[in-house]
Amino acid sequence: MIYEFEMIGDITGKARPRMNTRTGKAYTPAKTKLYEYSLREYFAINYPNAKPLEGRVKVTIIAYYNIPKSTSKKKAAEMLNNNLSPTKKPDIDNVIKIVLDAMNNFAYKDDIQVTKLEIEKKYAEIPKIHIKIEEY
């Protein structure tokens, strides 16, 4: 079984838990929660009857970042041809964490099943994230 989908929009990485100073309890920042929820919604729209994979899983993530507006046409062409890669936030490990956590209980039972991972940051005219999840 292979699940593959894209979500258009700026890439968000998993933020660290924050501490509520009044209660002393940790909480997940709203931006992280919203992005995880959006990823799950895109998955559910594309695969309404999906059953979580049970075997070992390979996840491929391609994070497409917006080309800065001040970029020259020559440099923009290099970016679109994948000769230059984004070296900006969010960090690649935080992109991995937010995707894997969002897909728990949806694409697979738990992210412990993920034994193979490919991730790449690229430039594109429209920012988006492309996710492919497959049992192998």
N, C-alpha and C positions, 0 to 999 in steps of 0.2 A: 504494500500500500504506500502511496506517495501523496503527501499533502503539499501543495504549492500555492502561494498567494503573495500579493503585494499590498502594501498600505502606503498611500500617498501622504506626504507631510514631512516636516522636519524630524530628524532622528533625535530620539531622547534616550539617554543612558540611564541605568539604574542608579538612583541617588542613595546615599547612605541613610540609614534610619536616623531620625531626629529624636531628641529627647524633649518631652514636655516638662518644663521646669516646675510647673505647679503640681502635677500629679506624679512626676518621676517616671512616667511610662514612655517607652519608645513607640514611635509611630512612623509609618511610611509616608513620605511627602506626597502631596496631592498630585503633582505633575507625574510622578512615577506611577501612581495608582491609575490615573487617567490613561496613560500610554499603554499600560498592561491591559486595561479594560478594552481599549480601542483595538489592540492586536487580537484579543480574544473575539471581539465582535466581527472583525474582518474574517477571521478563521471560520466562525460560525455561519456567516453569510455565505462563504464559499463552500463550506462542508456542513450543511445543516444536520445531517444524520451521521456525523463522524463518530467513530468509536476510538477511544484511546489505544494507540499501539501498545503491544505488550512485550515485544522482543527488544533487541538492541536497536538503537536509533542513530541515524546520521542526520545532522542538521547543517544546512548550508544557508548562510546569511550574506546578502550583499546590501550594504548601506550606501545609498546614493545621496550625496551632499550637493547642495546648491552651489553653483559657481558664483563667487562674489561679484557684485555689480561693477566694481571698479576694475575688473580684469580686462586686459587687452584682448582683442579678437584672436591674436596669435596664441596667446597663453590659454585662452578658453578652448581653442581647438585642440591644444595639447592635452588639456584636462579631459575633454570629451573622448579623445583617442586613448585614454588610459595611460598616457605617458607621465602624468603627474597624479599623485594620490593625495587625498585630504589628510593633513596632519593637524587636525583641529578636534576640539571636543564635540561629542563625548568620546571618551577613551573606548577603544575597541572592546576591552573586557567588560565595561559597563553595558555596552550594546548587547553582548552575549548574555549577560545576566538578566537583563530585562526581557529578552525574547524567550530564553529558557524558562524563566519563572512564569511568564504569561501563558505559555503553552502547557504547563502542568495541568493534568486532569482533562485536557482538551485533546491535544494531538497525541500525547502519551501520558501514561499514568503518573510518572515522576521523572524529573530531569536526571535522575541517577541512571536512567536507561541510555542516555546520550553517551555514546562511546566514540563517536567520530564527529568532528566539527570542522567546518570550513567557513571562514569569514573574510570579507574584503570590503574596504572602503573605496568608493569611486565617486567621481563627479558626474552630475547629470543636470539637465536643464530644469527638471522637476525633482525635488527631493522626495525620496521614498525608501522603503525597505522591502526587499524581496526575500522571502523565506521559503525554504524547501525542507520538508521533513519526511524522511523515509526509513522504513524498516529494512535492514540488510542482513 
